[in-house]
């Protein structure tokens, strides 16, 4: 049942993807030098890989810490990346392998099964071509991957994985408990802790990625080999390593022509140079899939290429009798070293590919009344009408997206007529962030003007609070300060501040207290050298006294009054102040005669002094 499910999954993937080029099959195996069955199965796998064209297959070995925990040195060297790939495939027993991410290979490994699986994958062309080069600079290795997307895929989102591995390590005696002395394709490092890098691939687009890895001196330097592979969901779309093979890359992934007329289209292809293996003459052939007698293919400038880099043209002609449909033109190149590479382009008769995308991931739109997220691909008849509709507004958390425009200038909802020219439609949404407002303590009846609203990204936002003082539940409350969180937020005593660039969600809390924000003043323009709390004056006093303090730098200041047994009885001031010499009044009209203590907390500074109220 497991194998049936695997191949059904494979068929479902293929049904939604237009494959175009030759592929390099990837085998990811899970093993350990403490695993007895691994020792008997690994030679079969290695013999299989070595027996094939090195330009058609590549392997990676991930080492596990079981069945004997903690004893496999390759696992201990890099547990994060090894575990990331094990977790991705839910591997719970070894030996075990994954071919192109889709075909699970259980032990015992047999050459017959491996060959059958391999042939099933190489018979399917890939939508992308991967060319990999590397350079070593001292103790680092720079890996460069050129990823060319040849045709439309049902989903353009992929993960690009870079891996550095040792092709072969030999030990004079077994390092583990299973007797193995030879280890192949040992993974040493991967990018992003084994999770890969998110990339979007669109037809005719080339993506160039570079990664730099540290070359650990403990590695077998002569066996270091970088590889790259592209994974979409579960399937490995293609893999790449340094090879002596050549690569065919089409610069025009598809052409659309009118049905019912004699038509022609010209495609340009290239053979780039990355290694000495390209120096062999390449002979070109072509075929049509599905075959149709009304479609012919030719090479106007000849079907041999001898100098590199090279570009050549492919001419496709069709008669008026060719029915509407999508046809593949498969071009095969064979050099004198018996290296072969295939690619394909689409020849659309009376049809065209149409893509609809959003300018921001995860946003919705509608096509003919049906909902789609981020991206949709269609193969429509030329002349047909379809309806494109933006979905607006869309709220995700505290961020809102509003329709801005369609790339074709159409209304929020509008009809399009499918033509034979390139048809890509982008729905653009603008971003708005929410200014979330709060009041502390909660429940007091104040209003934040401008709060709990959405604002355009990067806009200037002003907000304020009213009233600044009120009576609630028999107590007098006074605005003290704003406490803001989020990049660009405001914290301070200004009741009507401004955020100069609203570039994220911002939370602003208006803080009220029973302390009247009056009676405090900066005595002069000087700046003290140290923090200091002075003795109140007059002392004794009745009923008002002045408390002076010095701030050498901007500080959050809190001044409280305590009775003789240490109970807090009043808050004189709580707020942010700039550096300076200050004086604040305390009115003790509502307090009984006695000894009191006043305390200041400013930054890391604290001080307490004694005062006497005499009535």
C-alpha positions in Angstrom: 0.0 0.0 0.0 2.8 2.4 0.8 4.4 2.0 -2.7 1.0 2.5 -4.4 0.5 5.7 -2.4 3.9 6.9 -3.5 3.3 6.4 -7.2 -0.2 7.9 -7.0 1.4 11.0 -5.4 3.9 11.0 -8.2 1.1 11.0 -10.8 -0.8 13.8 -9.1 2.3 15.9 -9.1 2.9 15.3 -12.8 -0.6 16.0 -13.8 -0.2 19.6 -12.6 3.3 20.4 -14.0 4.6 20.9 -17.5 8.0 19.2 -17.5 10.7 20.4 -19.8 14.3 19.3 -19.3 16.7 16.5 -18.4 16.9 15.6 -14.7 19.6 14.5 -12.3 18.1 12.0 -9.8 18.8 12.5 -6.1 19.0 9.6 -3.6 18.9 10.7 0.0 19.8 7.8 2.2 19.6 7.5 6.0 22.3 5.3 7.7 24.6 4.9 10.7 27.9 3.2 11.4 26.1 1.6 14.4 23.5 0.0 12.2 24.1 -3.7 11.2 21.6 -3.8 8.3 23.1 -0.6 6.9 26.5 -2.3 6.5 24.9 -5.0 4.3 22.7 -2.6 2.2 25.0 0.4 1.7 27.3 -1.5 -0.7 24.3 -2.3 -3.0 23.3 1.3 -3.0 26.8 2.5 -3.7 27.3 0.0 -6.5 24.1 1.1 -8.1 25.0 4.8 -8.0 28.5 4.2 -9.3 27.2 2.0 -12.1 25.2 4.8 -13.7 26.2 7.9 -15.6 27.6 10.3 -13.0 25.7 13.2 -14.8 22.4 11.5 -14.1 22.4 10.7 -10.4 23.8 12.0 -7.2 23.5 10.8 -3.6 23.5 12.3 0.0 24.0 10.2 3.1 22.5 11.5 6.4 23.8 9.8 9.5 21.6 9.0 12.5 22.4 8.5 16.2 20.6 5.2 16.4 20.4 2.3 16.9 23.4 3.0 19.2 22.8 6.6 20.5 25.7 8.9 20.4 28.2 6.7 18.7 28.1 7.9 15.0 30.7 10.6 14.6 29.2 11.9 11.4 25.9 12.5 13.2 27.6 14.1 16.1 29.5 16.5 13.8 26.2 17.9 12.5 23.1 16.7 14.3 20.9 19.7 13.2 21.1 19.2 9.4 20.9 15.4 9.7 17.8 15.6 11.9 16.2 18.2 9.7 16.1 15.9 6.7 15.1 12.9 8.8 12.2 14.9 10.3 11.2 16.2 6.9 10.6 12.6 5.6 9.5 11.2 9.0 12.3 8.6 8.9 12.0 6.3 11.9 14.0 3.3 10.8 17.3 2.7 8.9 18.6 1.8 6.4 16.1 3.8 4.3 16.3 6.1 1.3 14.2 8.6 -0.7 14.6 8.9 -4.4 13.7 12.4 -5.6 11.7 12.9 -2.4 8.8 10.8 -3.8 9.9 7.2 -3.8 10.6 5.6 -0.4 13.1 2.8 -0.7 13.1 0.3 2.1 15.7 -2.4 2.9 16.8 -4.7 1.5 18.1 -2.6 -1.4 18.1 -4.5 -4.7 19.6 -3.4 -8.0 16.4 -4.4 -9.8 14.2 -2.1 -7.6 16.6 0.8 -7.7 16.9 0.5 -11.5 13.1 0.5 -11.9 12.7 3.5 -9.6 15.5 5.4 -11.4 14.1 4.7 -14.9 10.7 6.0 -13.7 12.2 9.3 -12.7 14.6 9.8 -15.7 11.7 9.2 -18.1 10.1 12.4 -16.7 11.5 15.7 -17.8 12.2 18.4 -15.3 10.7 21.9 -15.4 14.1 23.4 -14.4 17.7 23.2 -15.3 20.5 23.5 -12.7 24.1 24.5 -13.4 26.5 24.4 -10.4 30.0 25.8 -10.1 32.3 26.2 -7.1 35.4 28.0 -6.2 37.8 27.6 -3.2 39.3 30.6 -1.4 41.6 29.6 1.4 39.4 27.9 4.0 36.1 28.7 2.3 34.2 27.2 -0.6 31.8 29.3 -2.7 29.0 27.5 -4.4 27.1 29.1 -7.3 23.9 27.7 -8.6 22.3 28.9 -11.8 18.6 27.8 -11.8 16.7 28.2 -15.0 12.9 27.7 -15.0 11.9 26.4 -18.4 8.2 26.1 -18.3 5.2 27.0 -16.2 4.7 25.1 -13.0 1.4 24.8 -11.1 3.2 26.2 -8.0 6.2 28.4 -8.4 7.3 28.2 -4.8 10.3 25.9 -4.2 13.0 25.3 -1.6 16.7 25.4 -2.8 19.0 23.2 -0.8 22.8 23.5 -0.8 24.8 20.6 0.6 28.6 20.1 1.1 29.5 16.4 1.4 32.5 14.1 1.2 32.2 11.7 -1.8 34.3 9.0 -0.1 36.0 8.3 3.2 38.0 5.2 4.0 39.0 4.1 7.5 41.8 1.5 8.2 39.6 0.0 10.8 35.8 0.4 11.5 35.0 3.6 13.3 31.6 2.2 14.5 30.1 -1.1 15.6 28.8 -2.4 12.2 32.1 -3.1 10.6 31.9 -0.5 7.8 35.2 1.2 6.8 34.0 3.0 3.6 31.5 5.8 3.7 30.1 7.6 0.7 28.3 11.0 0.1 28.5 12.0 3.7 26.6 15.2 4.3 28.7 17.8 6.2 26.9 21.1 5.9 23.6 22.3 4.5 22.1 25.8 4.2 19.7 27.2 6.7 20.0 24.3 9.1 18.8 21.8 6.5 15.5 23.7 5.7 16.6 25.3 2.4 15.9 28.7 1.0 12.5 29.8 -0.4 12.6 30.9 -4.0 9.9 31.5 -6.7 10.6 30.3 -10.2 8.7 31.6 -13.2 9.1 30.6 -16.9 12.1 32.0 -18.7 13.6 33.3 -15.4 17.1 32.5 -14.3 17.8 32.7 -10.5 21.4 32.8 -9.4 22.2 31.8 -5.8 25.6 31.8 -4.1 26.5 30.2 -0.8 29.8 30.2 1.1 30.8 27.4 3.4 33.7 27.0 5.8 35.9 24.1 4.8 36.6 22.4 8.1 40.2 21.0 8.2 38.9 17.7 9.5 37.2 17.1 6.2 38.8 14.9 3.5 39.6 17.9 1.3 40.2 16.0 -1.9 36.7 14.4 -1.6 34.7 17.6 -0.9 31.7 17.9 -3.3 29.0 20.5 -3.3 25.5 19.8 -4.7 22.3 21.7 -5.0 18.7 20.4 -5.3 15.3 22.0 -5.8 12.4 20.7 -3.8 8.7 21.5 -4.3 6.6 20.1 -1.5 7.9 16.6 -1.4 9.2 16.2 -4.9 12.8 16.9 -5.9 12.4 18.8 -9.2 16.1 18.5 -10.1 19.5 18.4 -8.7 22.9 19.7 -9.8 26.6 19.1 -9.3 29.8 19.9 -11.2 29.7 17.7 -14.3 31.4 17.3 -17.6 28.0 17.3 -19.3 26.6 20.1 -21.4 23.2 21.8 -20.8 20.5 22.9 -23.2 18.7 26.0 -22.0 15.7 27.5 -24.0 15.5 31.3 -23.8 11.8 31.2 -25.0 9.9 28.7 -22.9 6.7 28.7 -25.1 5.0 30.2 -28.1 1.3 30.6 -28.9 0.0 30.6 -32.5 -3.5 30.9 -33.9 -5.4 27.7 -34.8 -6.7 27.1 -38.3 -3.9 28.9 -40.1 -0.4 27.9 -41.2 1.9 29.1 -38.5 5.5 29.2 -37.5 7.5 30.1 -34.4 11.2 30.4 -33.7 12.8 29.4 -30.3 16.3 30.4 -29.3 18.3 28.0 -27.2 21.8 28.2 -25.7 24.6 25.9 -24.5 26.6 27.7 -21.8 30.1 26.8 -20.9 31.0 25.8 -17.3 33.5 22.9 -17.8 35.8 21.3 -20.3 33.2 18.7 -21.2 31.4 21.2 -23.4 34.2 21.2 -26.0 32.8 18.2 -27.8 30.6 18.8 -30.8 26.9 18.5 -30.1 24.4 17.1 -32.6 20.7 18.2 -32.2 17.5 16.3 -32.9 13.9 17.2 -32.2 10.5 15.5 -31.7 6.9 16.5 -31.1 4.9 15.3 -28.2 2.2 14.3 -28.8 3.2 13.5 -32.4 1.3 15.4 -35.1 2.1 15.1 -38.8 1.1 18.7 -39.2 4.0 20.0 -37.0 7.5 20.0 -38.3 10.8 21.0 -36.5 14.0 22.2 -38.1 17.3 23.9 -37.2 17.7 26.8 -39.6 21.4 27.2 -38.9 22.2 23.5 -38.9 21.9 20.8 -36.2 25.5 20.7 -35.0 27.2 23.0 -32.6 31.0 23.0 -32.3 32.0 26.1 -30.4 30.9 27.2 -27.0 29.1 29.1 -25.6 26.7 28.8 -28.4 23.2 29.9 -29.3 21.0 28.2 -31.9 17.5 28.5 -33.3 14.7 25.9 -33.4 12.0 26.5 -36.1 8.5 25.0 -35.6 5.9 25.0 -38.4 2.3 23.9 -38.3 -0.4 23.5 -40.8 -4.0 24.8 -40.6 -5.2 21.3 -39.9 -3.4 21.0 -36.5 -6.0 20.9 -33.8 -6.1 23.1 -30.8 -3.8 21.9 -28.1 -0.5 22.2 -26.1 2.4 20.4 -27.8 6.0 19.9 -26.6 9.0 20.3 -28.8 11.6 18.1 -27.2 15.2 18.9 -28.3 17.9 16.4 -27.6 21.6 17.1 -27.8 24.3 14.4 -28.1 28.0 15.1 -28.0 30.9 13.0 -29.3 31.6 11.9 -25.7 28.1 10.3 -25.7 26.8 12.8 -23.2 23.1 13.6 -23.7 20.9 16.4 -22.5 17.3 17.1 -23.3 15.1 20.2 -23.0 11.6 21.1 -24.2 9.5 24.1 -25.1 5.8 24.4 -25.5 4.1 25.1 -28.8 0.5 26.2 -28.1 -2.0 26.0 -31.0 -5.1 28.1 -30.3 -4.2 28.2 -26.6 -2.1 30.2 -24.2 -0.7 30.0 -20.7 -2.1 32.6 -18.3 -0.7 33.3 -14.9 -2.4 35.4 -12.1 -0.3 36.3 -9.1 -0.4 38.7 -6.1 2.3 41.2 -5.3 2.4 39.9 -1.7 2.4 36.2 -0.7 -0.7 34.5 0.9 -3.2 37.0 -0.4 -6.3 36.0 -2.2 -8.0 36.7 -5.6 -10.7 35.2 -7.7 -10.8 33.8 -11.2 -14.2 33.1 -12.6 -15.6 33.3 -9.1 -13.2 30.7 -7.6 -10.8 31.6 -4.8 -7.0 31.3 -5.2 -4.0 32.1 -3.0 -0.9 33.9 -4.2 -0.6 32.2 -7.6 -2.7 30.5 -10.3 -1.8 29.0 -13.7 -4.2 28.4 -16.5 -4.1 26.8 -20.0 -6.9 28.7 -21.8 -8.3 28.8 -25.3 -7.3 31.9 -27.3 -10.4 34.2 -27.6 -12.1 32.9 -24.4 -13.3 35.4 -21.8 -12.6 35.1 -18.1 -13.2 37.3 -15.0 -10.4 38.4 -12.7 -11.5 39.8 -9.3 -9.4 41.2 -6.4 -10.5 40.4 -2.8 -10.5 43.5 -0.8 -10.0 44.2 2.1 -8.1 41.3 3.5 -7.1 41.3 7.2 -4.3 39.1 8.4 -3.8 39.7 12.1 -3.3 43.4 12.6 -2.3 44.0 9.0 -4.8 44.9 6.3 -4.4 44.7 2.5 -6.4 46.9 0.1 -6.8 46.5 -3.6 -4.5 49.0 -5.4 -4.6 48.0 -9.1 -4.3 45.2 -11.7 -1.3 45.2 -13.9 -3.5 45.5 -17.0 -5.2 48.6 -15.5 -8.5 46.7 -15.0 -11.1 47.4 -12.4 -11.3 45.5 -9.1 -13.4 42.9 -11.0 -13.0 42.9 -14.8 -13.1 40.6 -17.8 -10.1 39.6 -19.9 -9.9 38.1 -23.4 -7.2 35.5 -23.8 -4.8 36.5 -26.6 -1.9 34.6 -28.2 0.7 37.0 -26.6 2.3 36.7 -23.1 -0.5 37.0 -20.6 0.6 37.6 -17.0 -1.7 39.4 -14.6 -0.6 40.8 -11.2 -3.1 42.0 -8.6 -1.4 44.7 -6.5 -2.4 45.2 -2.9 -1.2 48.0 -0.6 -0.3 47.3 3.0 -1.9 49.0 6.0 -0.8 48.5 9.6 -2.9 48.9 12.7 -2.3 51.4 15.5 -3.5 49.5 18.5 -4.5 51.7 21.4 -4.9 50.8 25.0 -5.6 52.7 28.2 -4.1 52.0 31.7 -5.8 51.4 34.0 -8.4 49.7 31.8 -11.9 50.9 32.1 -11.4 54.7 32.6 -13.5 56.6 30.1 -10.9 58.2 27.9 -10.7 58.3 24.1 -7.6 57.7 22.0 -8.1 59.7 18.8 -6.5 57.8 15.9 -6.3 54.6 17.8 -7.4 51.1 16.7 -7.3 52.2 13.1 -5.3 51.0 10.0 -2.8 53.3 8.3 -0.9 53.0 5.0 2.6 51.6 5.2 5.2 54.3 5.7 2.6 57.0 6.4 2.9 59.7 9.1 0.4 59.1 11.9 -0.7 61.5 14.6 -2.8 60.4 17.6 -3.9 61.9 20.9 -5.8 61.2 24.1 -8.7 63.1 25.7 -9.4 64.1 28.3 -6.1 64.6 30.0 -7.8 64.5 33.4 -11.0 63.1 34.7 -12.9 61.9 37.8 -13.7 58.2 37.7 -15.2 56.2 40.6 -14.5 59.1 42.9 -10.8 59.4 42.0 -9.0 62.0 40.0 -7.0 60.6 37.1 -4.3 62.5 35.1 -2.6 61.5 31.9 1.1 60.6 32.6 2.7 59.2 29.5 2.5 56.9 26.4 4.2 53.5 26.5 4.7 52.4 22.9 5.9 49.1 21.5 6.8 48.3 17.9 9.4 49.8 15.6 9.0 53.6 15.4 6.5 53.7 18.3 6.4 56.7 20.7 7.1 56.6 24.5 6.9 59.9 26.4 4.8 62.5 28.0 3.5 64.4 24.9 -0.3 63.7 24.8 -0.4 64.3 21.0 2.6 62.7 19.5 3.4 61.6 15.9 4.8 58.4 14.4 6.8 59.5 11.4 6.8 56.2 9.5 4.1 53.5 10.1 6.1 50.5 9.0 4.7 47.8 11.3 2.0 47.2 13.8 2.3 49.6 16.7 0.8 49.4 20.2 0.4 52.6 22.2 -0.8 52.6 25.8 -2.0 55.8 27.4 -1.0 55.6 31.1 -3.1 57.5 33.7 -2.5 57.9 37.4 -3.8 59.8 40.3 -0.7 62.0 40.3 -1.4 65.5 39.0 1.2 66.4 36.4 1.7 69.8 37.8 4.2 71.5 40.1 7.3 70.2 38.4 9.8 72.5 36.6 13.3 72.6 35.2 15.2 75.2 37.3 17.8 76.1 34.7 19.4 75.0 31.4 22.4 73.3 33.0 23.1 69.6 33.1 24.2 68.1 36.4 27.1 65.7 36.7 25.5 63.1 38.9 22.1 62.0 40.1 21.1 63.6 43.4 18.0 63.9 45.7 18.0 67.1 47.8 16.5 67.7 51.2 13.0 69.1 50.9 12.4 72.8 51.8 10.9 73.9 54.0 11.3 71.2 56.5 9.3 70.9 58.7 6.5 72.1 56.4 2.7 72.9 56.3 1.2 71.8 54.0 3.4 72.3 50.8 7.1 71.5 50.4 9.5 71.5 47.5 11.5 68.5 46.5 14.6 69.1 44.3 16.5 66.5 42.3 19.2 66.4 39.6 19.2 64.2 36.5 22.5 64.0 34.5 20.7 62.2 31.6 17.2 61.5 30.3 15.5 59.2 32.8 12.2 57.6 33.8 11.5 59.3 37.2 9.3 57.9 39.9 8.9 59.9 43.2 6.9 58.3 46.0 6.0 59.2 49.7 5.9 56.7 52.5 4.6 56.9 56.1 6.6 56.0 59.2 5.8 52.3 58.9 6.7 52.0 55.2 3.3 52.2 53.5 3.2 54.1 50.2 0.8 57.1 50.7 1.4 59.3 47.6 3.0 59.4 44.2 4.5 62.8 43.6 5.7 62.2 40.0 5.9 59.4 37.5 7.2 60.2 34.0 10.0 60.7 31.6 12.3 63.7 32.0 15.3 65.1 30.2 18.6 65.9 31.9 18.4 68.9 34.2 17.8 70.4 37.7 14.2 69.9 38.8 11.8 70.9 41.6 8.4 69.4 42.3 5.8 70.5 44.9 4.1 68.1 47.2 0.8 69.2 48.8 0.1 67.3 52.0 -3.2 69.0 52.8 -5.0 65.7 53.1 -2.3 64.1 55.4 -1.9 64.0 59.1 1.1 65.5 60.9 4.0 63.2 61.3 7.3 61.9 59.8 7.3 60.9 56.1 9.9 59.6 53.8 10.2 60.5 50.1 12.0 58.3 47.6 13.2 58.8 44.0 14.0 56.1 41.4 15.6 57.5 38.3 17.4 55.1 35.9 19.6 52.9 38.2 19.6 55.7 40.8 17.6 55.5 44.1 17.6 57.7 47.2 15.4 58.2 50.3 15.1 61.3 52.6 13.1 62.2 55.7 10.7 65.1 56.1 8.3 66.3 58.8 4.7 67.6 58.3 3.6 69.9 61.2 0.0 71.1 61.3 
